[in-house]
Amino acid sequence: MQFSHWHILRLACPIVWFGIVSASAASNAEPTQPIAGDDRSGLKNALAAMARDGQQFDPQPLVKQGVAGMRAVLDHCFPESAPSAKTDQEDIRNLIEQLGDESFDVREQAAVKLQRLGRGHQQLLRDALDSDDAEVRFRLSAILKSFQRRTAVDTDRMQKTCRALEVYLGAVDDLACQQELARRVTTSLQARLDQSEKAQLLQVCLAAMAQWKVDLVHEELLPLLEHEDPAVAIFAMRGIGGRTGNSYIAPIHLGAIESGRRELVKVGLRSMPCPIWDRQNKPRVHKVYNNIFEGDDPFWDFSDDDVFMQTSAFVAARDFHIPEARDWPLRRMASDDERQALRAIQSLGDTYYMRRPIYPELLAALEPHLNSDDAQFRQRAIYTVGVYQGEPVPALLLAGLADREQAVWQTAGRRLADQHRYHPAGKSPIPTLLKDAMDQSSDEQFKARAAFLLEHLQQERPGYLLWPKKLP
């Protein structure tokens, strides 16, 4: 019997389709085959090397094992987050209950077992400290205190394990491994391992996740936002914050500012990177700052936290040009609290505002500080004035150059040098203003300062102004 190409294709298609489906299922399914004996021995040796080799640890034996290697590492570092941990937790709860047994032998044996098994379940032990039984409270307190006593050997092993974990995670580039790590970190934090000696290891894991910048990985942390204790999500946000660079806002930070939990909103905004660079998520952050400065919902009223509001006003004015945010530090400049006033002056003197026209409201708010008896206020106000441009600025800086306090007149001179650099070559009015001021002044100290500054500005490419220890 002869077969055409069509007959052969009809017969082959089911076989090919079955092969495709089987391959796809195999790629998505959990690995079901046990690790071979040689591989298991290699994993065991690699895990033992972590606490021995530290920064010199060779991660490749673990990396080559893929997800199996990642699970072995996590089982080693965070056994509390292993799939079998739920059963272990039930055992711990039973042992805690036995601490109150009528039999002394039962209580004693339970305490011994908790001493051996309870280190990874310290939150369960802490939760039971409110027991009505005084002996249960006493025994649990003693066990928890013993966990806090670390020897020099324990500390050294933990430090080396942390360094080895950094090396291993730095070599991991497989998405499945990265997601497995994120899931186990989430489980560990939900079990409050951030309150144990494992906190160092968790910090290493979060720092690695921050470097990966993969939403599918970071989204595994989102359940932490619903934990009853906000400290859990805060630990994760701070562990990631500052390590992702400027162009990536992690999902946990975005989720926090939209969570409806005030403490998470505050930490989310504080620990996320500068929002202006993540164009995709910038509108979501903008909406939150609008709620804080333009809305009238009491939920968004954070006026009881001056430091948070100062930082938020700076970002909201700088990155989102929200007028109410700019006005907030202007009002704070008049505060009786010296620290509040100084922070407010400084926030509007950031280099972000450099070369912008100085506006009347800012001049009015700065005037009392420019004439203050406190040199710290005068110096800070002069610095802020010198960031801006406009007709009153050079005159105010020249007045500052005549100040009796060194910190003030040196700052004024540097800001005048900045003003000179704002203009194209040969177009700056600052040299002429300095010459005129020297001619009209009878203050020899002022003339010496102005002369040194003028000489500096007349250089072909004047750089940063360094004042001499003693002027002529």
C-alpha positions as CSV (number, residue, x, y, z in Angstrom):
1,M,0.0,0.0,0.0
2,Q,1.4,3.3,-1.0
3,F,1.1,6.4,1.2
4,S,1.0,10.0,-0.1
5,H,2.5,12.9,1.8
6,W,-1.0,13.8,2.9
7,H,-1.6,10.3,4.4
8,I,1.7,10.5,6.3
9,L,0.9,14.0,7.6
10,R,-2.5,12.8,8.9
11,L,-1.0,9.9,10.7
12,A,1.9,12.0,12.1
13,C,-0.2,15.0,13.4
14,P,-1.7,13.2,16.5
15,I,1.8,12.0,17.5
16,V,3.3,15.4,17.0
17,W,0.5,17.2,18.9
18,F,0.8,14.7,21.8
19,G,4.5,15.4,21.9
20,I,4.0,19.2,22.0
21,V,1.4,19.0,24.7
22,S,3.5,16.6,26.8
23,A,6.5,18.9,26.4
24,S,4.5,21.9,27.4
25,A,3.0,20.2,30.4
26,A,6.4,19.0,31.5
27,S,7.9,22.5,31.3
28,N,5.1,24.0,33.5
29,A,4.7,21.2,36.0
30,E,6.6,20.9,39.3
31,P,9.6,18.5,39.0
32,T,8.4,15.1,40.0
33,Q,11.6,13.0,39.5
34,P,13.7,12.6,42.6
35,I,17.2,14.1,42.6
36,A,19.8,11.5,41.7
37,G,22.1,10.3,44.3
38,D,25.2,12.0,43.0
39,D,23.3,15.3,42.6
40,R,21.9,15.0,46.1
41,S,25.4,14.5,47.5
42,G,26.6,17.5,45.4
43,L,23.9,19.7,46.8
44,K,24.7,18.6,50.4
45,N,28.4,19.5,49.9
46,A,27.5,22.8,48.3
47,L,25.2,23.8,51.2
48,A,27.9,22.8,53.7
49,A,30.4,25.0,51.8
50,M,28.2,28.1,52.2
51,A,29.0,28.6,55.9
52,R,32.6,27.8,55.3
53,D,33.6,29.7,52.1
54,G,31.6,32.9,52.4
55,Q,32.6,35.3,49.6
56,Q,34.7,32.6,48.0
57,F,31.7,30.3,47.6
58,D,31.4,28.6,44.2
59,P,27.7,28.9,43.2
60,Q,27.8,26.9,40.0
61,P,26.9,23.4,41.5
62,L,23.7,25.0,42.8
63,V,23.0,27.1,39.7
64,K,23.2,24.0,37.5
65,Q,20.5,22.3,39.6
66,G,18.0,25.1,38.6
67,V,14.9,25.2,40.8
68,A,16.0,22.1,42.7
69,G,19.2,24.0,43.7
70,M,17.2,27.0,44.7
71,R,14.9,24.9,46.9
72,A,17.8,23.2,48.5
73,V,19.3,26.6,49.4
74,L,16.0,27.9,50.8
75,D,15.3,24.7,52.7
76,H,18.8,25.2,54.2
77,C,18.4,28.9,55.0
78,F,14.7,29.1,55.7
79,P,13.4,25.6,56.7
80,E,10.5,27.4,58.3
81,S,9.2,28.3,54.8
82,A,9.4,24.7,53.4
83,P,6.2,23.0,52.4
84,S,6.4,20.7,55.4
85,A,6.6,23.7,57.8
86,K,2.8,23.7,58.4
87,T,3.1,20.3,59.9
88,D,6.1,21.5,62.0
89,Q,4.0,24.4,63.2
90,E,1.3,22.1,64.5
91,D,4.0,20.1,66.3
92,I,5.3,23.3,67.9
93,R,1.8,24.3,69.0
94,N,1.3,20.9,70.6
95,L,4.6,21.2,72.4
96,I,3.7,24.7,73.7
97,E,0.4,23.3,75.0
98,Q,2.3,20.5,76.8
99,L,4.3,23.2,78.7
100,G,1.1,23.5,80.8
101,D,0.6,19.8,81.3
102,E,-0.1,18.5,84.8
103,S,2.9,16.1,84.6
104,F,6.3,17.6,85.3
105,D,8.0,15.1,83.0
106,V,5.7,16.1,80.1
107,R,6.4,19.7,80.6
108,E,10.2,19.1,80.9
109,Q,10.3,17.0,77.7
110,A,8.2,19.6,75.8
111,A,10.7,22.3,76.9
112,V,13.6,20.3,75.7
113,K,12.0,19.6,72.3
114,L,11.1,23.3,71.9
115,Q,14.7,24.3,72.7
116,R,15.8,22.0,69.9
117,L,13.0,22.7,67.3
118,G,11.6,26.1,68.1
119,R,14.3,28.4,66.8
120,G,12.6,28.6,63.4
121,H,9.2,29.2,65.0
122,Q,9.9,32.0,67.4
123,Q,6.8,34.0,66.4
124,L,4.6,31.1,67.6
125,L,6.5,31.1,70.9
126,R,6.1,34.9,71.2
127,D,2.4,34.6,70.4
128,A,2.0,32.2,73.3
129,L,3.6,34.5,75.9
130,D,0.2,35.9,76.8
131,S,-0.8,32.5,78.2
132,D,-2.8,32.4,81.4
133,D,-0.4,29.8,82.8
134,A,2.6,31.4,84.5
135,E,4.9,28.4,84.0
136,V,4.2,28.4,80.2
137,R,5.2,32.1,80.1
138,F,8.3,31.4,82.2
139,R,9.5,28.5,80.1
140,L,8.8,30.2,76.8
141,S,10.6,33.4,77.9
142,A,13.6,31.3,78.9
143,I,13.6,29.5,75.6
144,L,13.3,32.7,73.5
145,K,16.1,34.3,75.5
146,S,18.4,31.4,74.8
147,F,17.8,31.8,71.1
148,Q,19.1,35.4,71.3
149,R,22.5,34.3,72.8
150,R,24.9,33.9,69.9
151,T,28.4,32.6,70.1
152,A,31.3,33.9,68.0
153,V,31.2,30.8,65.9
154,D,27.5,31.2,65.2
155,T,28.0,34.8,64.2
156,D,30.9,33.9,61.9
157,R,28.9,31.1,60.2
158,M,25.9,33.4,59.7
159,Q,28.1,36.1,58.1
160,K,29.7,33.6,55.8
161,T,26.4,32.1,54.9
162,C,25.1,35.6,54.0
163,R,28.1,36.3,51.8
164,A,27.8,33.0,50.1
165,L,24.0,33.5,49.5
166,E,24.8,36.9,47.9
167,V,27.3,35.1,45.5
168,Y,24.7,32.4,44.7
169,L,21.8,34.8,44.1
170,G,24.0,37.0,42.0
171,A,24.6,34.1,39.6
172,V,20.9,33.2,39.3
173,D,19.2,34.4,36.1
174,D,16.4,31.8,35.8
175,L,12.9,33.2,36.2
176,A,11.5,30.1,37.9
177,C,14.3,30.2,40.5
178,Q,13.7,33.9,41.1
179,Q,10.0,33.4,41.6
180,E,10.6,30.4,44.0
181,L,12.9,32.7,46.0
182,A,10.2,35.4,46.2
183,R,7.5,32.9,47.3
184,R,9.7,31.6,50.0
185,V,10.7,35.0,51.2
186,T,7.0,35.9,51.4
187,T,6.3,32.8,53.5
188,S,9.3,33.5,55.8
189,L,8.2,37.1,56.4
190,Q,4.6,36.0,57.1
191,A,6.1,33.7,59.7
192,R,7.9,36.8,61.1
193,L,11.4,35.6,60.5
194,D,12.4,39.3,60.2
195,Q,12.3,39.2,64.0
196,S,14.9,36.4,64.1
197,E,18.5,35.9,63.3
198,K,17.3,35.1,59.8
199,A,16.6,38.8,59.1
200,Q,20.1,39.1,57.6
201,L,19.5,36.3,55.1
202,L,16.1,37.9,54.2
203,Q,17.9,41.2,53.5
204,V,20.2,39.5,51.2
205,C,17.3,37.9,49.3
206,L,15.4,41.2,49.0
207,A,18.6,43.0,47.7
208,A,18.9,40.3,45.0
209,M,15.3,40.7,44.1
210,A,15.7,44.4,43.8
211,Q,18.5,43.9,41.3
212,W,16.4,41.5,39.2
213,K,13.7,44.2,38.6
214,V,11.1,41.6,37.3
215,D,7.4,42.3,38.0
216,L,6.6,38.6,38.0
217,V,9.1,38.1,40.8
218,H,8.2,41.2,42.8
219,E,4.4,40.5,42.6
220,E,5.0,37.4,44.7
221,L,5.5,39.8,47.7
222,L,2.1,41.6,47.3
223,P,0.3,39.3,49.9
224,L,2.6,40.9,52.5
225,L,0.6,44.1,52.2
226,E,-2.4,42.3,53.7
227,H,-0.5,41.0,56.7
228,E,-2.0,42.1,60.0
229,D,1.3,43.6,61.1
230,P,2.4,46.4,58.8
231,A,6.0,45.8,59.9
232,V,6.1,42.8,57.6
233,A,5.5,44.7,54.4
234,I,7.7,47.6,55.7
235,F,10.6,45.3,56.1
236,A,10.3,44.1,52.5
237,M,9.9,47.6,51.1
238,R,12.9,48.9,53.0
239,G,14.9,45.9,51.9
240,I,14.1,46.6,48.2
241,G,14.1,50.4,48.4
242,G,17.2,52.2,47.2
243,R,18.5,49.2,45.3
244,T,16.4,49.1,42.2
245,G,17.8,52.2,40.6
246,N,15.7,55.2,39.5
247,S,13.8,53.7,36.6
248,Y,11.9,50.8,38.4
249,I,9.3,51.2,41.1
250,A,8.6,47.7,42.6
251,P,5.0,46.5,42.7
252,I,5.1,46.3,46.5
253,H,5.8,50.0,46.7
254,L,3.0,50.8,44.3
255,G,0.6,48.5,46.1
256,A,1.6,50.1,49.4
257,I,0.6,53.6,48.4
258,E,-2.7,52.3,47.1
259,S,-3.3,49.9,50.0
260,G,-5.6,52.1,52.1
261,R,-3.2,51.6,55.1
262,R,-1.6,54.9,56.2
263,E,1.6,53.4,57.6
264,L,2.2,51.6,54.3
265,V,1.5,54.7,52.2
266,K,4.1,56.6,54.1
267,V,6.8,54.0,53.9
268,G,6.0,53.2,50.3
269,L,6.5,56.8,49.3
270,R,9.7,57.2,51.4
271,S,11.4,54.0,50.2
272,M,10.5,54.0,46.5
273,P,13.0,55.5,44.0
274,C,12.5,58.9,42.4
275,P,9.1,58.5,40.6
276,I,9.9,60.8,37.8
277,W,12.0,58.2,36.0
278,D,9.5,55.4,35.9
279,R,7.2,56.8,33.3
280,Q,4.8,53.9,33.3
281,N,4.0,54.2,37.0
282,K,4.5,57.9,37.5
283,P,0.8,58.7,37.1
284,R,-0.1,56.4,39.9
285,V,2.4,58.1,42.2
286,H,1.2,61.5,41.0
287,K,-2.4,60.6,42.0
288,V,-1.3,59.9,45.6
289,Y,0.6,63.2,46.0
290,N,-2.5,65.0,44.6
291,N,-4.5,63.3,47.3
292,I,-2.1,64.5,50.0
293,F,-1.8,68.1,48.9
294,E,-4.9,68.9,47.0
295,G,-7.5,66.6,48.5
296,D,-9.6,67.1,51.7
297,D,-10.0,63.4,52.7
298,P,-8.8,63.0,56.3
299,F,-7.2,59.8,55.3
300,W,-4.6,61.7,53.4
301,D,-3.9,64.2,56.1
302,F,-0.3,63.5,57.3
303,S,0.3,66.9,58.8
304,D,1.1,65.3,62.1
305,D,4.3,64.0,60.6
306,D,6.4,67.0,59.7
307,V,9.4,65.0,58.3
308,F,7.2,63.0,56.0
309,M,5.4,66.1,54.8
310,Q,8.6,67.9,54.2
311,T,10.0,65.1,52.0
312,S,6.7,64.6,50.3
313,A,6.3,68.4,49.5
314,F,9.8,68.4,48.0
315,V,9.0,65.4,45.7
316,A,5.5,66.6,44.8
317,A,6.8,70.1,43.9
318,R,9.9,69.0,42.1
319,D,8.5,66.0,40.1
320,F,4.8,66.9,39.8
321,H,4.8,70.7,40.0
322,I,1.9,70.7,42.5
323,P,1.5,74.3,43.7
324,E,0.1,73.3,47.1
325,A,3.3,71.2,47.6
326,R,5.5,74.2,46.9
327,D,3.5,76.4,49.2
328,W,3.8,73.9,52.1
329,P,7.5,74.6,52.9
330,L,6.9,78.4,52.4
331,R,4.5,78.2,55.3
332,R,7.0,76.1,57.3
333,M,9.7,78.7,57.0
334,A,7.7,80.8,59.5
335,S,7.6,77.9,62.0
336,D,8.7,78.5,65.6
337,D,10.4,75.1,65.4
338,E,13.9,75.8,64.2
339,R,14.4,72.4,62.6
340,Q,11.2,72.7,60.6
341,A,12.1,76.1,59.3
342,L,15.6,75.1,58.3
343,R,14.4,72.0,56.5
344,A,11.9,74.1,54.7
345,I,14.5,76.7,53.5
346,Q,16.8,73.9,52.4
347,S,14.1,72.0,50.4
348,L,13.5,75.1,48.2
349,G,17.2,75.6,47.7
350,D,17.7,72.2,46.0
351,T,19.7,72.3,42.8
352,Y,16.5,71.1,41.0
353,Y,15.4,74.7,41.1
354,M,18.6,76.1,39.8
355,R,18.3,78.9,37.3
356,R,14.5,79.2,37.8
357,P,13.2,82.8,38.4
358,I,12.9,83.6,42.0
359,Y,9.3,84.4,42.9
360,P,7.9,87.0,45.3
361,E,6.4,84.5,47.7
362,L,9.8,82.9,48.2
363,L,11.5,86.2,48.7
364,A,8.9,87.2,51.3
365,A,9.3,84.0,53.2
366,L,13.1,84.2,53.1
367,E,13.4,87.9,54.1
368,P,13.3,87.3,57.9
369,H,15.9,84.6,57.7
370,L,18.3,86.7,55.5
371,N,18.2,89.3,58.3
372,S,18.2,86.8,61.2
373,D,20.5,87.1,64.2
374,D,21.2,83.4,63.7
375,A,24.1,82.8,61.2
376,Q,22.8,79.3,60.4
377,F,19.5,80.8,59.1
378,R,21.4,83.5,57.2
379,Q,23.7,80.9,55.6
380,R,20.8,78.6,54.6
381,A,18.7,81.5,53.2
382,I,21.7,82.8,51.1
383,Y,22.2,79.3,49.7
384,T,18.6,79.1,48.6
385,V,18.5,82.6,47.1
386,G,21.6,81.8,45.1
387,V,20.0,78.8,43.4
388,Y,17.5,81.1,41.6
389,Q,17.9,83.8,39.0
390,G,16.3,87.3,38.9
391,E,17.1,90.9,39.5
392,P,17.1,90.8,43.4
393,V,19.4,87.8,43.6
394,P,22.9,89.3,42.9
395,A,22.2,92.2,45.3
396,L,21.2,89.8,48.1
397,L,24.3,87.7,47.5
398,L,26.6,90.7,47.6
399,A,25.1,91.7,50.9
400,G,25.8,88.2,52.1
401,L,29.4,88.5,50.9
402,A,29.8,91.3,53.5
403,D,28.4,89.2,56.4
404,R,30.5,88.9,59.5
405,E,30.2,85.1,59.7
406,Q,32.6,83.0,57.6
407,A,30.0,80.3,56.7
408,V,27.6,83.0,55.4
409,W,30.0,85.1,53.2
410,Q,31.7,82.0,51.8
411,T,28.4,80.6,50.8
412,A,27.4,83.9,49.2
413,G,30.7,83.9,47.2
414,R,30.1,80.4,45.9
415,R,26.5,81.3,44.9
416,L,27.8,84.4,43.1
417,A,30.2,82.1,41.2
418,D,27.3,79.9,40.3
419,Q,25.4,82.9,39.1
420,H,28.4,83.8,36.9
421,R,28.3,80.3,35.3
422,Y,24.6,80.7,34.5
423,H,25.4,83.2,31.8
424,P,27.1,82.6,28.4
425,A,30.8,83.6,28.2
426,G,31.3,87.3,28.3
427,K,27.6,88.0,29.2
428,S,27.8,87.7,33.0
429,P,27.0,90.9,34.9
430,I,28.6,89.5,38.1
431,P,32.2,90.9,37.5
432,T,30.9,94.4,36.9
433,L,28.7,94.2,40.0
434,L,31.6,93.1,42.1
435,K,33.8,96.0,40.8
436,D,31.1,98.5,41.5
437,A,30.5,97.1,45.0
438,M,34.3,97.3,45.7
439,D,34.4,100.9,44.6
440,Q,31.5,101.9,46.8
441,S,32.5,99.9,49.9
442,S,34.8,101.1,52.7
443,D,34.9,97.6,54.2
444,E,38.4,96.2,53.6
445,Q,37.4,92.6,54.4
446,F,34.6,92.8,51.9
447,K,36.9,94.2,49.3
448,A,39.4,91.4,49.9
449,R,36.7,88.8,49.4
450,A,35.3,90.5,46.3
451,A,38.8,90.8,44.8
452,F,39.5,87.1,45.4
453,L,36.2,86.1,43.9
454,L,36.7,88.5,40.9
455,E,40.1,87.0,40.2
456,H,38.5,83.5,40.3
457,L,35.8,84.5,37.8
458,Q,38.3,85.9,35.4
459,Q,40.0,82.6,34.9
460,E,39.5,81.0,31.5
461,R,37.5,78.1,33.0
462,P,36.7,78.9,36.7
463,G,35.8,75.7,38.6
464,Y,34.5,75.3,42.1
465,L,35.4,78.2,44.3
466,L,37.9,77.3,47.1
467,W,38.4,80.1,49.6
468,P,42.0,80.5,51.0
469,K,42.5,80.0,54.7
470,K,43.5,83.6,54.9
471,L,42.7,86.4,52.6
472,P,45.2,89.3,51.9
